[in-house]
Amino acid sequence: MKTIIFKVDLTNDEDGRWSAAIPALPGCSSWGYSKEEALANIRDAAEAYLEDMRDAEGSIPNIPSAIHVIDEPAVAVSV
């Protein structure tokens, strides 16, 4: 098992909710009523995204835009 750390784009929407997206995983996005909830939800979304990728392709391809040391919002996903 390995752990991949993904940069997360967090946005505070006008309605007060937080949107979260992982640029390295096109279409992988979620939201929450707080930053913490949005990060937890995007972690779950990323795990499902990578599991679907593994099921479809037999493995998870190398994701070059995944990062290891950051100073921004991020989630770690074990695969």
N, C-alpha and C positions, 0 to 999 in steps of 0.2 A: 504494500500500500504506500502511496506517496501523497503528500499534501501540496496543493497548489494554492498560491495566494494571488487573488485577483484584485485589481484596482476597481473600486466601485464609484460610479458617479452618483452623488446624492443631491437631490434638489428639493427645497422646501416649496411646495406648491402653494398657490394663492388660497386654497381652501384649508391650509394648515397641515395637510398630509405630506409625507415625505416619499418621493419617488427614488427608486434605486435601479441602476442598470450596470451591467458588466460589459464594457466595450469589447473585451476579448472574446465574448460569447454573444454574437449577434442575435438580437431578439430576446435575450435573457434579461428580464426586468421584473420588478415587483414594487410594492409600496407598503407603507405602514403609517400609523398615527403618530409615531415618534421615530427618531433616528434609529434607536435600538431595535424597534420592531421592524423597520424597513431593512436593516442589516440582517436580522434573523431571517426575514422572509426571502431576501435575495440569496442568502446562503442555501436555503432549502431549494430555491429555484435553480441555482447553479448545480446542486447535487443531482436534481432530477434531469437537468439538461445534459450533464456529463454521463449519467446512467443511460439515457436514451441514445447518446452518441456511441457509447460502448456497445449497447445492444445492436445498433444498426451497423456499426463498422467493425465490431469484434474487439476493438481497443479504443483507447482515447488517444487521438493524435497529439503530437507535440504542439503546444500552444505558446508560440514565441512571445506573445505580448503579456503572458502571465508574469508576475513580478515576485520578487522575494524580499526585498527591503524597501519599505515605503514610508512616507510621511503623510498619508492621506487615508480616507476611509477605505477599508478593505475587508474581505472575508477570506478565511482559509477553508478550503474544501478538500476533504480526503476522498481519494478515488481508489 
